[in-house]
Amino acid sequence: MPWESAERIAVSGLAFIAGETESLGRFLAETGLGPENLRSAAGEPWFLCAVLEFLMANEDLLLVFVERIRVRPTMIAAAHLALSEDGGDVTIN
């Protein structure tokens, strides 16, 4: 998958998570980020990978997300791989 396509999926994932108050709180807690540094981290490959990892680790949330953007769940893993190949590999709790 091209990096730009993977980036679009991850940014869509971030917007989706941000729209789910409970999920956003869990995401921030798991990444150790706060609202004050969320914007600066958002452009970093490691952060985009973290967004996708968070979605992949939460199946119910993942299924709602992929339905909303109309892609197969495997596309999230493909996007993660494309971004992690660019040095964005990160593991969140």
Summary of the structure (lengths in Angstrom):
residues: 93
radius of gyration: 11.8
end to end distance: 25.8
largest distance: 32.7
contacts: 269
relative contact order: 0.22
helix: 80%
strand: 0%
